Amino acid sequence: MVKAANQEIPPVTFALLRFGSAAGVLLALLRWREGSIRMPLGQVGPILALGAIGFGGYQVLWATALQSIPAGDSAFLIATTPVLTALLAAWAGSDTLTARKLVGAVISFLGVGIVVAGGPGLGLAASLIGDGLTLAAAVCWAVYTSWGAPILATHSPLRTTAWAMVGGCLILLPLGLAQAPGADWGAVSVGAWAGLAYSAVLPAGLANVVVFHAIRLLGPTRITALQFLVPFIAVLMGAAFLSEPVQPAQLAGGAVIVLGVAITRAVAVGGLATRIRGRWLA
C-alpha cells in the first residue's frame, strides 16, 4: 500500500504527511488520556533524538530504498531488525547477549546475503544501493527500540511514541518539503490519499503505541522477533497488488532469515520459562 501511494506522492513527502498526521493524532490522544502532553525537559532531547533515528532516519532510508528494490526484498532485509535489536539491546543494557543470539545473527545475515545475491535484475548498482539503504534503516529501528525501552520505565508508551514521532518529523520536514514540488498533487488518486490516511492512523500511529506497550511488558528482543511474519505477508501482497514476481531467492533467503530470528526468539522464550520456573519454585 505504501509503495503504491509512493508512485504518486514522493516518498519522503509521503512519510512527512504520514508521521506528521500520526504525531498530531497521538498528541491529541495523549492530552485526552493523560491530561497533558508535557515531557520533562531533561528527557526531551533523548526522546527527540531517538525519534529522529527511529522515525526520521528509518523512513528516509527505507522509503528511498523502496524505489529501487521490490517490496518483498525490502521486507526480507528489514526482517534482520529483530537480530540487530537483540545485539543492540545488550549494548544498551535493556537485554542480555548470549552465544545463541550471536549464532542467530550470523544465520540471519547469511539469509540477507542470499536475498541480495538473488536480486530482481533492476541493475546491480541500484539493487545494491537499495539493499544497503534498507539494512541501514533496519539498524535505525533497532537503535530506536533498544534505547527507547529504558525510557518506558518512567513514561507511558503513548507519551514516548508521540514525542518520538515529533522528533522524526523534524528530520522529515526539510526533505519532505524539498520533494513536495515534484508531485502532481491534482492528479493524486483517492486511493493514494486513502492509503496515506490508513497508514498514518493505524500502522504509524496506534500500532507503534501498541508495540512500545508490548516492549514495556516483555522487552525489545521478544517483541521485535515477531517481525519475522512481515516478510511472507509482504511478498504475498507485493505479488497480489504490485505484480512483483516471487523469486526463489526471496523464499530461500527469507527461510534462512526466519531461522536466525527463530533461534534468537528461542533464547527469549527459554529465558522466560526459566524465570517462571524460578518464581514457581520460590
C-alpha positions as CSV (number, residue, x, y, z in Angstrom):
1,M,0.0,0.0,0.0
2,V,2.8,2.4,0.9
3,K,4.8,1.7,-2.3
4,A,1.7,2.1,-4.4
5,A,1.0,5.5,-2.8
6,N,4.6,6.5,-3.3
7,Q,4.2,6.2,-7.0
8,E,2.0,9.3,-6.8
9,I,3.5,11.1,-3.8
10,P,7.3,11.5,-3.3
11,P,8.5,9.0,-0.6
12,V,9.8,11.4,2.0
13,T,6.9,13.8,1.4
14,F,4.6,10.9,2.0
15,A,6.5,9.9,5.2
16,L,6.2,13.5,6.4
17,L,2.5,13.7,5.8
18,R,2.0,10.2,7.3
19,F,4.0,10.7,10.5
20,G,3.0,14.4,10.9
21,S,-0.6,13.3,10.9
22,A,0.1,10.4,13.2
23,A,2.0,12.7,15.7
24,G,-1.0,15.0,15.7
25,V,-3.4,12.2,16.5
26,L,-1.2,10.8,19.2
27,L,-0.6,14.1,20.9
28,A,-4.4,14.8,20.9
29,L,-4.9,11.3,22.3
30,L,-2.2,11.9,24.9
31,R,-3.9,15.2,26.0
32,W,-7.2,13.4,26.3
33,R,-6.0,10.3,28.1
34,E,-3.2,11.7,30.4
35,G,-4.2,15.4,30.8
36,S,-1.1,16.9,29.3
37,I,1.5,16.5,26.5
38,R,4.5,17.6,28.6
39,M,7.8,15.8,28.7
40,P,10.4,16.5,31.4
41,L,12.9,19.0,30.0
42,G,15.9,16.7,30.7
43,Q,14.3,13.9,28.6
44,V,13.1,15.9,25.6
45,G,16.4,15.8,23.9
46,P,17.0,12.0,24.2
47,I,13.5,11.0,23.1
48,L,13.6,13.5,20.2
49,A,16.9,12.1,19.1
50,L,15.6,8.5,19.3
51,G,12.6,9.6,17.2
52,A,14.8,11.3,14.7
53,I,16.6,8.0,14.2
54,G,13.7,5.6,14.5
55,F,11.1,7.5,12.6
56,G,13.1,10.1,10.7
57,G,16.2,8.2,9.6
58,Y,14.4,5.0,9.2
59,Q,11.7,6.4,6.9
60,V,14.1,8.4,4.7
61,L,16.3,5.3,4.2
62,W,13.5,2.8,3.8
63,A,11.2,4.9,1.6
64,T,14.1,5.8,-0.7
65,A,15.3,2.2,-0.9
66,L,11.8,1.0,-1.8
67,Q,12.1,2.9,-5.1
68,S,14.9,0.6,-6.3
69,I,14.0,-2.8,-4.8
70,P,10.8,-4.8,-4.6
71,A,8.6,-4.7,-1.5
72,G,9.3,-8.4,-0.9
73,D,13.1,-7.9,-0.8
74,S,12.7,-4.9,1.4
75,A,10.6,-6.8,3.9
76,F,13.1,-9.7,4.0
77,L,16.0,-7.3,4.7
78,I,14.0,-5.4,7.3
79,A,13.5,-8.9,8.9
80,T,17.0,-8.6,10.2
81,T,15.8,-6.0,12.7
82,P,15.0,-8.5,15.5
83,V,18.5,-9.9,15.4
84,L,20.0,-6.4,15.3
85,T,17.7,-5.4,18.2
86,A,18.9,-8.4,20.2
87,L,22.5,-7.3,19.8
88,L,22.0,-3.6,20.3
89,A,19.7,-4.1,23.3
90,A,22.5,-5.9,25.0
91,W,24.7,-2.9,24.4
92,A,22.0,-0.6,25.6
93,G,21.6,-2.7,28.8
94,S,17.9,-3.5,28.1
95,D,18.6,-7.2,27.3
96,T,21.4,-9.8,27.7
97,L,23.6,-11.2,25.0
98,T,24.2,-15.0,24.6
99,A,26.2,-17.2,22.2
100,R,22.9,-18.4,20.7
101,K,21.9,-14.9,19.9
102,L,25.2,-14.4,18.0
103,V,24.5,-17.7,16.1
104,G,21.1,-16.4,15.2
105,A,22.6,-13.1,14.0
106,V,25.1,-14.9,11.7
107,I,22.4,-17.2,10.2
108,S,20.1,-14.3,9.7
109,F,22.8,-12.3,7.8
110,L,23.5,-15.3,5.6
111,G,19.9,-15.1,4.6
112,V,20.4,-11.4,3.9
113,G,23.2,-12.3,1.6
114,I,21.0,-14.8,-0.3
115,V,18.3,-12.1,-0.8
116,V,20.9,-9.6,-2.0
117,A,22.5,-12.1,-4.4
118,G,19.2,-13.1,-5.9
119,G,18.1,-9.5,-6.7
120,P,15.3,-9.0,-9.4
121,G,17.6,-7.6,-12.1
122,L,16.9,-3.9,-11.6
123,G,20.5,-3.1,-12.2
124,L,23.3,-4.2,-9.9
125,A,24.2,-0.7,-8.7
126,A,20.5,0.3,-7.9
127,S,19.9,-3.0,-6.3
128,L,23.0,-2.9,-4.0
129,I,22.3,0.7,-3.0
130,G,18.6,-0.2,-2.2
131,D,19.7,-3.2,-0.2
132,G,22.3,-1.1,1.7
133,L,19.8,1.7,2.5
134,T,17.3,-0.9,3.7
135,L,19.8,-2.5,6.0
136,A,20.7,0.9,7.4
137,A,17.0,1.5,8.0
138,A,16.9,-1.7,10.0
139,V,19.8,-0.5,12.1
140,C,17.9,2.7,12.8
141,W,14.8,0.9,14.1
142,A,16.9,-1.4,16.2
143,V,18.6,1.6,17.8
144,Y,15.2,3.2,18.5
145,T,13.7,0.1,20.2
146,S,16.8,-0.8,22.1
147,W,17.5,2.6,23.6
148,G,13.8,3.5,23.8
149,A,12.9,0.7,26.1
150,P,14.5,2.2,29.3
151,I,12.5,5.4,28.8
152,L,9.4,3.3,29.1
153,A,10.3,2.8,32.8
154,T,9.2,6.4,33.6
155,H,6.8,7.3,30.8
156,S,3.8,5.7,29.1
157,P,4.1,4.1,25.6
158,L,1.7,6.7,24.3
159,R,3.8,9.7,25.6
160,T,7.0,8.1,24.5
161,T,5.8,7.3,21.0
162,A,4.1,10.7,20.5
163,W,7.3,12.7,21.4
164,A,9.5,10.3,19.4
165,M,7.3,10.8,16.3
166,V,7.7,14.6,16.7
167,G,11.5,14.0,16.6
168,G,11.1,12.0,13.4
169,C,9.1,14.8,11.8
170,L,11.9,17.3,12.5
171,I,14.1,15.1,10.3
172,L,11.5,14.5,7.6
173,L,10.4,18.2,7.4
174,P,13.2,19.7,5.2
175,L,13.5,16.7,2.9
176,G,9.7,16.2,2.6
177,L,9.2,19.9,1.7
178,A,12.0,19.7,-0.9
179,Q,10.4,16.7,-2.6
180,A,6.8,18.1,-2.5
181,P,7.0,20.3,-5.6
182,G,7.8,17.2,-7.7
183,A,4.3,15.7,-7.2
184,D,1.3,16.4,-9.4
185,W,-1.0,17.0,-6.4
186,G,-4.0,17.5,-8.6
187,A,-3.6,14.0,-10.1
188,V,-3.1,12.1,-6.8
189,S,-5.8,9.5,-6.6
190,V,-8.4,8.9,-3.9
191,G,-6.7,5.5,-3.3
192,A,-3.4,7.2,-2.6
193,W,-5.0,9.6,-0.1
194,A,-6.8,6.7,1.5
195,G,-3.5,4.7,1.8
196,L,-1.9,7.8,3.4
197,A,-4.8,8.1,5.9
198,Y,-4.8,4.4,6.7
199,S,-1.0,4.2,7.2
200,A,-1.0,7.3,9.4
201,V,-3.7,6.3,11.8
202,L,-3.2,2.5,12.2
203,P,0.3,1.3,11.2
204,A,2.2,4.6,12.1
205,G,0.1,5.8,15.0
206,L,-1.7,3.2,17.0
207,A,0.4,0.2,16.1
208,N,3.6,1.9,17.3
209,V,2.0,2.7,20.7
210,V,0.9,-1.0,20.9
211,V,4.4,-2.1,20.1
212,F,6.0,0.1,22.7
213,H,3.4,-1.1,25.3
214,A,4.4,-4.7,24.5
215,I,8.1,-3.8,24.7
216,R,7.5,-2.3,28.1
217,L,6.0,-5.6,29.3
218,L,8.2,-8.2,27.6
219,G,11.3,-6.4,26.3
220,P,12.6,-5.4,22.9
221,T,14.0,-8.8,21.8
222,R,10.9,-10.9,22.3
223,I,8.6,-8.3,20.6
224,T,10.7,-7.5,17.6
225,A,11.3,-11.2,17.0
226,L,7.6,-11.4,15.9
227,Q,8.6,-9.2,12.9
228,F,9.6,-12.3,11.0
229,L,6.0,-12.7,10.0
230,V,6.2,-9.5,8.0
231,P,8.3,-10.7,5.0
232,F,6.0,-13.5,4.0
233,I,3.0,-11.2,4.1
234,A,4.8,-8.5,2.2
235,V,5.8,-11.0,-0.6
236,L,2.3,-12.2,-1.0
237,M,0.9,-8.6,-1.0
238,G,3.6,-7.4,-3.4
239,A,2.7,-10.2,-5.8
240,A,-1.0,-9.7,-5.4
241,F,-1.2,-5.8,-5.6
242,L,2.1,-4.7,-7.3
243,S,2.6,-7.6,-9.7
244,E,6.1,-8.3,-8.2
245,P,7.2,-11.9,-9.0
246,V,8.1,-14.2,-6.2
247,Q,11.7,-15.1,-6.7
248,P,13.2,-18.4,-5.5
249,A,16.0,-16.4,-3.7
250,Q,13.3,-14.5,-1.8
251,L,11.9,-17.7,-0.4
252,A,15.3,-19.3,0.3
253,G,16.8,-16.2,1.8
254,G,13.6,-15.5,3.8
255,A,13.6,-19.0,5.2
256,V,17.2,-18.6,6.4
257,I,16.5,-15.2,7.9
258,V,13.5,-16.6,9.8
259,L,15.7,-19.5,11.0
260,G,18.1,-17.0,12.5
261,V,15.3,-15.0,14.1
262,A,13.7,-18.1,15.4
263,I,17.0,-19.1,17.2
264,T,17.1,-15.6,18.8
265,R,13.5,-15.9,19.9
266,A,14.1,-19.3,21.3
267,V,16.5,-17.7,23.8
268,A,13.9,-15.2,24.9
269,V,11.2,-17.9,25.3
270,G,13.7,-20.2,27.2
271,G,14.7,-17.3,29.5
272,L,11.1,-16.6,30.2
273,A,10.4,-20.2,31.0
274,T,13.4,-20.3,33.4
275,R,12.1,-17.1,35.2
276,I,8.6,-18.6,35.5
277,R,10.0,-21.9,36.9
278,G,12.2,-19.9,39.4
279,R,9.3,-17.9,40.7
280,W,7.1,-21.0,41.0
281,L,9.8,-23.0,42.9
282,A,10.5,-20.0,45.2
